Amino acid sequence: MEFEPPGVAPGETGIVLHEAGYWPNNRWWNFPAHYSPFWRIYYDYARGHAVRFGDQKTPLGPDRLVVIPNHQRFDSVGDPPVPSLWLHFTCRRNADPHQPMPIVVPLNGTLAAFVRDFPPGFSNRFYFTRVFKRHTGTTPARYRKGRHA
């Protein structure tokens, strides 16, 4: 699902969500020399896909999110069918030039709840609306469902 086009400046949240998606059966994920002007988050619900930066191959899987900052060149690799979630966005910050790529974020309770609650929006159009998906993708968890602390 696409939201804002690239080039839109981040507003008060500091984030512009360009695309969010979920494929329950992402069968072929081979894209060499991929370059993106925006940030990407990838999460796979099973093992089988990876991203490669030079000679370093980083597996995707159910125990981690993989974050790729803007303006990076990488390969996406993988053939087996794997349920996949992704977000593409722009934010006000850039990664430190010395930051190892990609950024691997271990799954914690908050992230586990997000990856659990996000996919139903792509299978039942009446359960989640486009507005909810956008809100979920750009709003910090503490502000969702009336939690303001």
C-alpha positions in Angstrom: 0.0 0.0 0.0 1.5 3.3 -1.0 1.2 6.5 0.9 3.3 9.6 0.3 5.6 9.9 -2.8 9.4 10.3 -2.3 10.4 13.9 -1.9 7.7 14.9 0.6 9.3 16.6 3.7 8.7 15.0 7.1 6.1 16.9 9.1 5.7 17.1 12.9 6.3 13.4 13.4 9.6 13.6 11.6 8.6 10.6 9.4 7.0 10.3 6.0 5.6 6.9 5.3 5.9 6.0 1.6 4.8 2.4 1.5 3.8 -0.4 3.9 3.2 -4.0 2.8 2.7 -7.6 3.7 3.0 -10.6 1.5 1.9 -13.9 3.1 3.9 -15.8 0.4 6.8 -13.8 -0.8 8.3 -16.4 -3.2 11.1 -14.7 -5.0 13.1 -11.9 -3.5 16.2 -11.5 -5.7 17.0 -7.9 -6.5 20.7 -7.2 -7.1 22.3 -3.8 -6.6 19.1 -2.3 -5.2 19.4 1.4 -4.3 16.8 3.3 -2.3 16.6 7.0 -1.6 14.5 6.3 1.6 14.8 4.1 4.7 13.5 0.5 4.7 12.4 -1.9 7.4 12.1 -5.6 6.6 10.7 -8.3 8.8 10.2 -12.0 7.7 8.0 -14.3 9.7 10.2 -17.3 8.7 13.8 -17.8 7.6 14.8 -18.0 4.0 15.5 -14.4 2.7 18.5 -12.1 3.3 20.0 -8.8 2.4 23.6 -8.6 1.3 26.0 -5.6 1.6 29.1 -6.5 -0.4 30.2 -9.9 0.9 28.2 -9.7 4.1 24.9 -11.6 4.0 22.4 -10.8 6.8 19.5 -13.2 7.1 16.0 -11.9 7.7 13.8 -13.8 10.1 11.3 -13.9 13.0 13.8 -12.8 15.7 14.7 -9.4 14.2 13.9 -6.4 12.2 16.4 -5.3 9.6 16.7 -1.5 9.0 18.4 -0.1 5.9 19.0 3.6 6.0 18.5 5.9 3.0 21.0 5.9 0.1 22.4 2.4 0.5 23.2 -0.1 -2.2 22.4 -3.8 -1.3 21.1 -7.0 -2.7 17.9 -8.8 -1.7 18.3 -12.6 -1.9 16.0 -15.5 -1.3 13.8 -18.0 -3.1 11.6 -19.9 -0.6 8.1 -18.6 0.1 8.3 -16.5 3.2 5.7 -14.2 4.8 7.2 -10.7 4.6 6.4 -7.2 6.0 8.1 -4.0 5.0 7.9 -0.2 5.5 9.6 2.4 3.3 9.9 5.9 4.8 11.8 9.1 5.0 12.9 10.7 8.3 14.8 13.8 9.3 17.8 11.8 10.4 20.5 10.1 8.4 22.5 7.2 9.6 26.0 7.8 10.9 28.4 7.1 8.0 30.3 4.6 10.2 27.2 2.6 11.1 27.5 -1.0 10.0 24.9 -2.1 7.5 22.3 -3.3 7.8 21.0 -2.3 11.2 19.7 -5.4 12.9 17.1 -4.8 15.7 16.3 -7.8 17.9 12.6 -8.3 18.4 11.2 -7.1 21.7 7.7 -7.1 23.1 6.6 -3.9 21.4 8.0 -4.9 18.0 6.5 -8.4 18.4 3.1 -6.8 19.0 3.5 -4.7 15.9 4.5 -7.5 13.6 1.6 -9.6 15.0 -1.1 -6.8 14.6 0.0 -5.4 11.2 -0.7 -8.2 8.6 -4.4 -8.6 9.2 -4.9 -5.2 7.6 -3.8 -6.7 4.3 -6.2 -9.6 4.4 -9.4 -8.0 5.6 -10.2 -4.6 4.2 -12.8 -3.9 6.8 -10.7 -4.7 9.8 -8.0 -2.1 9.3 -8.4 1.0 7.1 -5.7 2.8 5.2 -5.8 5.5 7.8 -5.1 3.0 10.6 -2.2 1.5 8.7 -0.7 4.9 8.2 -1.3 5.7 11.9 0.3 2.4 13.0 3.3 2.9 10.7 4.1 6.5 11.8 2.9 6.9 15.4 5.0 5.8 18.4 3.4 2.9 20.4 3.0 5.0 23.5 0.5 7.3 21.7 -1.6 4.5 20.2 -4.8 3.3 22.0 -4.8 6.2 24.4 -1.4 5.5 26.0 0.2 8.9 26.4 3.0 8.1 28.8 
